[in-house]
């Protein structure tokens, strides 16, 4: 029986390659660690309603979504932290004034400030989003996470109105103009802390793999944090290990370092 008990895996750039497929070695690695008793979580900025098909393919039943705002252990909620309505409305107002777009995620839908602009259509296509609607203020108190679209690096400072929030650039080459809205106290790392408490698992027995700056708190929240070979350069300082890229069996190679799967 392994001393490791839980594995947290980011999706985009960690499980999924740029063409939205995953390496067969990834599915095989997940199956091998599950046989050794590890619980596997998908830990993503994505809304959970958009990853159910992938989870079914990988036989994973526990999740951290919306960059940590909702965590489910075998469908039971361990974390459920919507954003404050007034904060959501303030983000929307700044975006509107500066010709930026937003997508805001509830537990059921992706709400866009517009649907038919080219940058939004490209975003929807890149993440293969299906449950899309136009935002209305009626759902402003149900928002679990958000992404800003069509920003320059300079534009980030426009959104520094609340010191408990920061922006994290999406680590996808074609979407570097997109930034996830991250809360200092509600992020993947914070969700992992709560999940480990619920499962009574010490930090040292937890493993995580990620590639984006929205993964930095996650890699710090576990004993064995792996940054992918294709990770944002600033992420490596937060990781205990560096593995190969998502296109070079990065998850499988990292788990080999821990002797959890066969060479």
N, C-alpha and C positions, 0 to 999 in steps of 0.2 A: 504493500500500500504506500502510495506517495505521501511525502510530508506536505506537498502542495495540495491545496483544496479547491482553488477557484482560479479561473482564467477569464480576463476581460479583454475583448477584442474590438477595436475600432473597425469600422466598415470601409469607408472610402479611402483608398490608398494603403490600406492594411490588409483587409480581406479582398476587396474588389480592386481589380486592375483598371487602368484607364478605359478599357473597352467594356467595363461593367461585368466582366466574367471573373471567376476566381480559379486559382490553380487547383488541380485535383489533389495536390499535396496538402492543401489547406483543409479540405473536407476530411481527408484521411487523418491528419494530425488532430483535428477536433474529436473525431471518433476514438482515436487512441487514448487521448487524455480522459475522455468520458469513461472509458473502460477502466481507467485507473482511479475512478472516483471523483474526478474534478467536476465541479459545476461550471458550465461555460455561459458567460453573458456576452451578448452583443452590446457594445457601449458606443453610442453614436450621437452625433448632432442631429441626425435625421428624426423625423416623427415616426413613432412605432407603427402607425397604420400603413406606412410605406415599405416596411421591411419584413412583413409577415411571410411573404413567399420565400425570401432568402433564408429566413429562420427555419422554415419548414424543410427546405433543401438541406440545410446544415444540421438539422435535428437539435436546434437550440430553443430553449423554452424560458429563458430569463433574459431581462433586458434593462439597459439604461439608455433612455432616449432623451432627445431635446437638450443635449449637452448637460444632462444630470437633473433635469427638472422632474422627470418621472422615472422611477425604477420599479421593475416588476420581478419578483422572484417566483417563478412558476405561476405567473398571473396574479399574484398577491402584491399589492402596492407596498413598497418599502419607503418610497419617496414620492411626493406629489406636491410640487411647488410652482403654481402659476405666477406669472409676473404681476406686479401691481398695475392696475388699470391706468392710473395717472401716468405711470412711467411709459407704458405702451403708447398712450396718446401723445406723449411728448416726443418719443422717437418718430412717430408718424408725422407729426407737425414739422420736425426738422427735415425729414426726408422729402416731404411735399415742397417745402421752400427751396430745396436744393436739387430738385429733379432727380432724386434717388428713388429707387423702387424698394419695396420690402415684401418679404413673405413671412407671415406669422402663423405659427403652428398651434393648433389645438390638439386634443387627443383623437380627433376624428378627421380633421381637414387641414389643408394648406391654404391660407387666405392671402391673396396677393393684392397689392395696391393697384395693379393693372395686370391684365392677362395677356394682352395682344402685342405688347412692345417686343422688339427683337431680343433685348437683353433678358427679359423674363422668359420668353419662349426658349431661348438657349439654356437658361437655368433649368427649366422644367425638363427639357430634353436630356441635359447632362445627368440629372439625378433621376430621370425616368419617373417623375411624380405623376400620380393619377388622380388623387382626391383634391382637385383644385377649384377654388371659388374666389370671387372678389370679396375683399374685406369689407365688413360692416361693423359699426361700433357696437352692435349687439353682442359680439363675441370678445370684446376687448378685455373682459375680466376672466377669460378662459385661456389666455395665451401662455403656453409653456416654453416657447422659445421663438427666436426670430433671426432672420438673415437680411442684411442690407445688401442691395445690388446696385452696381454702377457707381462705385466710389473710387476716388483716387486715394493714394496713401495720405495725402494732405487732408482729405475730407474727414478723416477719423476724428480729428480734434473738434469738429462740429458737435459730436455726440458725447463730449466729456462733461455733461451737465450733472451726472450722478457718479460720485467716486466709487460706488459699489458695483459699477458696470464697466466692462471694457470690451473692445472689439478684437476678434481673432480672425485673421485672414484665412479664407478657405484654401486649403493646400491642394488645389487642382489647377493645373497649368492654365487651362482656358477660363478659369473663374477667379483669377487673382483680384478682380474688382469686387468680389463678394466678401462680406465680413459677417461672421456669426456674432450675435450679441451674447456675451458671457457675463454671468453674475459672479462676483467674488465668492459668495457663500453658496451658490447653487451652480455646480459644475460637475464634470464627471468624477473628479477626485472626491468632492463632498458626498456624492451619491455612493461611491465605493466605501467611504468610511461608514455610512449608515448601513449598507448591505453587509459589510463585515461584522458590524455590531449585531445585526439581526441573525446572521448565520453563526455567530460566535467563532469567527475565524481570525486568527492573528494576522497582522499585516504581512509578516514574513512568509506566510503560506499562500500569498496571493501574487498573481502574475498579470501583467498587462502589456499589450502591444498597441502602438499608435504612431501616427505620422504627422499630425498637425499641431499647431500651437494650442488648440482646444483640448489637446491630450496631455498637456504638461502637468496639470494637477492629478490626473489619473496615474501617470507614471511615478509621481511622487507618493501616491497613496498606497502603493504596493511594495512588497519586498523585492520583486524582480520586474523592473520596468524596461521594456525593449522599445527603442526607436527604430523604425524601419529605415532601410538604406536610402529610400526616397523621401525621408522626412524633411520637414522644414529645417534649415540649418540651425536655427536657434533652439530646436527641441533637444538636441543631443546632450546639452548640459543638464537636463532634467532626467535623463535615462541612465540606468545602471549599465545597460547593455546596448550595443548597436548590432542589428542583424542585417541580412541582405534585403533587397528591395521587394516590393509587392510582386514584381514580375519574375523574381528569382527565389520563390518559395521562402520568403522572409519569416513567416510564422513557423513553418516546419523547422527551418534552420535554427531559429531561436530556441524552440522547445528541445532540439537536440543538445544544445549547450547545457540545458538543465537535466539531460538524460531522461526526459519524459517520453520521447519517442525514439524508435530505432534508427540507427544510421542507415 
